[in-house]
Amino acid sequence: MAFVNENYFKLSPSYLFAEISRRVDAFKKANPQKSVVRCGIGDVTEPLPQACIEALHKAVDEMAARETFRGYGPDHGYDFLRHAIAEEYRARGMSIEDDEIFVSDGSKCDCANFLDILGTGNRILMPDPVYPVYADTNVMAGNTDVSFLDGTLENGFVPAPPKEKPADLIYLCFPNNPTGAVATREQLAAWVDYARRNNALILFDAAYEAFIRTPGIPHSIFEIPGAETCAVEMRSFSKNGGFTGLRCGFCVVPKAAMGRRKDGKAEAIHPLWSRRQSTKFNGVSYPVQRAAEAIYSAKGKAQVSGLTDFYMENARLLGSALKANGWEFIGGVDAPYLWVKCIAGKTSWDMFSYLLEQAGVVTTPGSGFGAKGEGYFRLSVFNSRANIEDVCSRFADLAKA
Ligand SMILES: *Cc1c(COP(=O)(O)O)cnc(C)c1O
């Protein structure tokens, strides 16, 4: 008998975006004359930066000649990319070494795979609402002690560490998906302090750091002194460089970051992650790593700024339209998402149907991100300018109707 992992049966059956697609398709079928604009899924829309395209082409040509062809690359990433990434951290005053960078095919996998090197019985803490991957991967791994910290308008969707409750593993994501909230230095310092007091580990998801515009907001958990002993950071080229279809990200695992054996003995996380990756991962393709390296070139940096500025201008336009029409929301300042309060009395899915039917706008129901997401919906600014302008006028028409 091949026994299956029965934890999978504990997962909620429908993945959020599959349900959205199902409902949108049904609506389109029933209303073929109505136009629909998607403001739901958090996927980029603009093409890759030119610097990345050039690097890709060049790398493909290298693969075409015997002298420059490359087979398997190093498990943890090519030195040229690990060095470029670590240099960027060092340029921002953080002492990250090249071999503390682990190149991967994206942060979703890193978030999920990290549970491989953690033991059973961890008390896990994560905010609610939250990126569904954190909770679902813990269900799959059979972790049952998962507590949620309530995000609310009052705490700006940045929950503070609990006063009494100790935890072993903490998920944080800032700028946040889905709320667009960012954590201040003081707020992150409180989490690092909490983690150190509890010998806990923070998994910090910084997929959206490139969208931070407010001066003083930390871009990395490692801007907080002491974080190198209690945190790992996941980053991705998906959102800044538009690599969602190309696939590349990385995990920063400081050598000082510690976990514990059951008897309390401290053990460095770095060798465990290194071993995990060497055994289970064969690296990211050479052309893609060259494309990622190009993001750190002067041209690449300028082009990535151009891309993120473009999306943040979308955010500004959408935010103004919402404000002008009386919607209450947060986000859209340092993140590509706006987190909007539903009309009083409507659930997130009611609101989804209402906006689809009345305005032809596809949103993401907040309840798909956790119980505390109920009563909200997420708008993504990953869209063409024309579509964003269209959505803005649809919200204006809705107000007039
Ligand atoms: C998009 C996103 C990522 C990036 O995922 P990739 O696998 O690198 O594409 C990571 N975390 C969050 C919260 C995201 O929204």
The ligand as an ORCA input file, in Angstrom:
! r2SCAN-3c Opt
* xyz 0 1
  C       4.502     36.893     -5.085
  C       4.916     36.536     -3.714
  C       6.100     35.850     -3.487
  C       7.019     35.480     -4.615
  O       6.811     34.200     -5.024
  P       7.723     33.563     -6.149
  O       7.587     32.097     -5.902
  O       9.108     34.048     -5.929
  O       7.173     33.991     -7.464
  C       6.469     35.568     -2.190
  N       5.698     35.946     -1.155
  C       4.565     36.615     -1.326
  C       3.797     37.044     -0.141
  C       4.136     36.911     -2.615
  O       2.990     37.560     -2.777
*
